[in-house]
Amino acid sequence: MSEDKLTSVKVIDELYRKFKEKSISEDFSLQKLVNRSLHLFVYDKDFKDKVLKNSDLETSGSKY
């Protein structure tokens, strides 16, 4: 398998708490979500377009 890249990101607290609640029952980690999302962003044009066009998050003074 390829090398791993250790990184840190800031996430919206409320969204992270909701993710944790849902992910426990699914046995799904943030690591899995990030890697799968990155893969889809790179290789799936429809997913990439959907992510780039998503404006549902509120502006909070950061780059969300």
Distance bins in CASP14 RR format, pairs under 12 A and 6 or more apart:
PFRMAT RR
TARGET T0000
AUTHOR 0000-0000-0000
RMODE 2
METHOD distances of the structure
MODEL  1
1 35 0 0 0 0 0 1 0 0 0 0 0
2 35 0 0 0 0 0 1 0 0 0 0 0
2 38 0 0 0 0 0 1 0 0 0 0 0
2 39 0 0 0 0 0 1 0 0 0 0 0
4 31 0 0 0 0 1 0 0 0 0 0 0
4 34 0 0 0 0 0 1 0 0 0 0 0
4 35 0 0 0 0 1 0 0 0 0 0 0
5 31 0 0 0 0 0 1 0 0 0 0 0
5 34 0 0 0 0 0 1 0 0 0 0 0
5 35 0 0 0 0 0 1 0 0 0 0 0
5 38 0 0 0 0 0 1 0 0 0 0 0
6 31 0 0 0 0 0 1 0 0 0 0 0
6 34 0 0 0 0 0 1 0 0 0 0 0
7 31 0 0 0 0 0 1 0 0 0 0 0
7 34 0 0 0 0 1 0 0 0 0 0 0
7 35 0 0 0 0 0 1 0 0 0 0 0
7 38 0 0 0 0 0 1 0 0 0 0 0
8 30 0 0 0 0 0 1 0 0 0 0 0
8 34 0 0 0 0 0 1 0 0 0 0 0
9 16 0 0 0 0 0 1 0 0 0 0 0
9 30 0 0 0 0 1 0 0 0 0 0 0
9 33 0 0 0 0 0 1 0 0 0 0 0
9 34 0 0 0 0 1 0 0 0 0 0 0
9 37 0 0 0 0 0 1 0 0 0 0 0
9 38 0 0 0 0 0 1 0 0 0 0 0
9 62 0 0 0 0 0 1 0 0 0 0 0
9 63 0 0 0 0 0 1 0 0 0 0 0
9 64 0 0 0 0 0 1 0 0 0 0 0
10 16 0 0 0 0 1 0 0 0 0 0 0
10 60 0 0 0 0 0 1 0 0 0 0 0
10 61 0 0 0 0 0 1 0 0 0 0 0
10 62 1 0 0 1 0 0 0 0 0 0 0
10 63 0 0 0 0 1 0 0 0 0 0 0
10 64 0 0 0 0 1 0 0 0 0 0 0
11 17 0 0 0 0 1 0 0 0 0 0 0
11 18 0 0 0 0 0 1 0 0 0 0 0
11 19 0 0 0 0 1 0 0 0 0 0 0
11 20 0 0 0 0 0 1 0 0 0 0 0
11 30 0 0 0 0 1 0 0 0 0 0 0
11 33 0 0 0 0 0 1 0 0 0 0 0
11 34 0 0 0 0 0 1 0 0 0 0 0
11 57 0 0 0 0 0 1 0 0 0 0 0
11 60 0 0 0 0 0 1 0 0 0 0 0
11 62 0 0 0 0 0 1 0 0 0 0 0
11 64 0 0 0 0 1 0 0 0 0 0 0
12 18 0 0 0 0 1 0 0 0 0 0 0
12 19 0 0 0 0 1 0 0 0 0 0 0
12 56 0 0 0 0 0 1 0 0 0 0 0
12 57 1 0 0 1 0 0 0 0 0 0 0
12 58 0 0 0 0 1 0 0 0 0 0 0
12 59 0 0 0 0 0 1 0 0 0 0 0
12 60 1 0 0 1 0 0 0 0 0 0 0
12 61 0 0 0 0 0 1 0 0 0 0 0
12 62 0 0 0 0 1 0 0 0 0 0 0
12 63 0 0 0 0 0 1 0 0 0 0 0
12 64 1 0 0 1 0 0 0 0 0 0 0
13 19 0 0 0 0 0 1 0 0 0 0 0
13 20 0 0 0 0 0 1 0 0 0 0 0
13 60 0 0 0 0 0 1 0 0 0 0 0
13 62 0 0 0 0 0 1 0 0 0 0 0
13 64 0 0 0 0 0 1 0 0 0 0 0
14 20 0 0 0 0 0 1 0 0 0 0 0
14 21 0 0 0 0 0 1 0 0 0 0 0
14 57 0 0 0 0 0 1 0 0 0 0 0
14 58 0 0 0 0 0 1 0 0 0 0 0
14 60 0 0 0 0 0 1 0 0 0 0 0
14 64 0 0 0 0 0 1 0 0 0 0 0
15 21 0 0 0 0 0 1 0 0 0 0 0
15 22 0 0 0 0 0 1 0 0 0 0 0
15 23 0 0 0 0 0 1 0 0 0 0 0
15 30 0 0 0 0 0 1 0 0 0 0 0
15 33 0 0 0 0 0 1 0 0 0 0 0
15 56 0 0 0 0 0 1 0 0 0 0 0
15 57 0 0 0 0 1 0 0 0 0 0 0
15 58 0 0 0 0 0 1 0 0 0 0 0
15 60 0 0 0 0 0 1 0 0 0 0 0
15 64 0 0 0 0 1 0 0 0 0 0 0
16 22 0 0 0 0 0 1 0 0 0 0 0
16 23 0 0 0 0 1 0 0 0 0 0 0
16 30 1 0 0 1 0 0 0 0 0 0 0
16 33 0 0 0 0 0 1 0 0 0 0 0
17 23 0 0 0 0 0 1 0 0 0 0 0
17 24 0 0 0 0 0 1 0 0 0 0 0
18 24 0 0 0 0 0 1 0 0 0 0 0
19 25 0 0 0 0 0 1 0 0 0 0 0
19 26 0 0 0 0 0 1 0 0 0 0 0
19 28 0 0 0 0 1 0 0 0 0 0 0
19 29 0 0 0 0 1 0 0 0 0 0 0
19 30 1 0 0 1 0 0 0 0 0 0 0
19 32 0 0 0 0 0 1 0 0 0 0 0
19 33 1 0 0 1 0 0 0 0 0 0 0
19 34 0 0 0 0 0 1 0 0 0 0 0
19 37 0 0 0 0 0 1 0 0 0 0 0
20 26 0 0 0 0 0 1 0 0 0 0 0
20 28 0 0 0 0 0 1 0 0 0 0 0
20 29 0 0 0 0 1 0 0 0 0 0 0
20 30 0 0 0 0 1 0 0 0 0 0 0
20 33 0 0 0 0 0 1 0 0 0 0 0
21 28 0 0 0 0 0 1 0 0 0 0 0
22 28 1 0 0 1 0 0 0 0 0 0 0
22 29 0 0 0 0 0 1 0 0 0 0 0
22 30 0 0 0 0 0 1 0 0 0 0 0
22 33 0 0 0 0 0 1 0 0 0 0 0
23 29 1 0 0 1 0 0 0 0 0 0 0
23 30 1 0 0 1 0 0 0 0 0 0 0
23 31 0 0 0 0 0 1 0 0 0 0 0
23 32 0 0 0 0 1 0 0 0 0 0 0
23 33 1 0 0 1 0 0 0 0 0 0 0
24 30 0 0 0 0 0 1 0 0 0 0 0
26 32 0 0 0 0 1 0 0 0 0 0 0
26 33 0 0 0 0 0 1 0 0 0 0 0
28 34 0 0 0 0 0 1 0 0 0 0 0
28 35 0 0 0 0 0 1 0 0 0 0 0
28 36 0 0 0 0 1 0 0 0 0 0 0
28 37 0 0 0 0 0 1 0 0 0 0 0
29 35 0 0 0 0 1 0 0 0 0 0 0
29 36 0 0 0 0 0 1 0 0 0 0 0
30 36 0 0 0 0 0 1 0 0 0 0 0
30 37 0 0 0 0 0 1 0 0 0 0 0
31 37 0 0 0 0 0 1 0 0 0 0 0
31 38 0 0 0 0 0 1 0 0 0 0 0
32 38 0 0 0 0 0 1 0 0 0 0 0
32 39 0 0 0 0 0 1 0 0 0 0 0
33 39 0 0 0 0 0 1 0 0 0 0 0
33 40 0 0 0 0 0 1 0 0 0 0 0
33 41 0 0 0 0 0 1 0 0 0 0 0
34 40 0 0 0 0 0 1 0 0 0 0 0
34 41 0 0 0 0 0 1 0 0 0 0 0
35 41 0 0 0 0 0 1 0 0 0 0 0
35 42 0 0 0 0 0 1 0 0 0 0 0
36 42 0 0 0 0 0 1 0 0 0 0 0
36 43 0 0 0 0 0 1 0 0 0 0 0
36 44 0 0 0 0 0 1 0 0 0 0 0
36 47 0 0 0 0 0 1 0 0 0 0 0
37 43 0 0 0 0 0 1 0 0 0 0 0
37 44 0 0 0 0 0 1 0 0 0 0 0
37 47 0 0 0 0 1 0 0 0 0 0 0
37 48 0 0 0 0 0 1 0 0 0 0 0
37 50 0 0 0 0 0 1 0 0 0 0 0
37 51 1 0 0 1 0 0 0 0 0 0 0
38 44 0 0 0 0 0 1 0 0 0 0 0
38 47 0 0 0 0 0 1 0 0 0 0 0
38 48 0 0 0 0 0 1 0 0 0 0 0
38 51 0 0 0 0 0 1 0 0 0 0 0
39 47 0 0 0 0 1 0 0 0 0 0 0
39 48 0 0 0 0 0 1 0 0 0 0 0
40 46 0 0 0 0 1 0 0 0 0 0 0
40 47 1 0 1 0 0 0 0 0 0 0 0
40 48 1 0 0 1 0 0 0 0 0 0 0
40 49 0 0 0 0 0 1 0 0 0 0 0
40 50 0 0 0 0 1 0 0 0 0 0 0
40 51 0 0 0 0 1 0 0 0 0 0 0
41 47 1 0 0 1 0 0 0 0 0 0 0
41 48 1 0 1 0 0 0 0 0 0 0 0
41 49 0 0 0 0 0 1 0 0 0 0 0
41 50 0 0 0 0 1 0 0 0 0 0 0
41 51 1 0 0 1 0 0 0 0 0 0 0
41 52 0 0 0 0 1 0 0 0 0 0 0
41 54 0 0 0 0 0 1 0 0 0 0 0
42 48 1 0 0 1 0 0 0 0 0 0 0
42 51 0 0 0 0 0 1 0 0 0 0 0
44 50 0 0 0 0 1 0 0 0 0 0 0
44 51 0 0 0 0 1 0 0 0 0 0 0
45 51 0 0 0 0 0 1 0 0 0 0 0
45 52 0 0 0 0 0 1 0 0 0 0 0
46 52 0 0 0 0 0 1 0 0 0 0 0
46 53 0 0 0 0 0 1 0 0 0 0 0
47 53 0 0 0 0 0 1 0 0 0 0 0
47 54 0 0 0 0 0 1 0 0 0 0 0
48 54 0 0 0 0 0 1 0 0 0 0 0
50 56 0 0 0 0 0 1 0 0 0 0 0
51 57 0 0 0 0 0 1 0 0 0 0 0
54 64 0 0 0 0 0 1 0 0 0 0 0
55 64 0 0 0 0 0 1 0 0 0 0 0
56 64 0 0 0 0 0 1 0 0 0 0 0
57 63 0 0 0 0 0 1 0 0 0 0 0
57 64 1 0 1 0 0 0 0 0 0 0 0
58 64 0 0 0 0 1 0 0 0 0 0 0
END
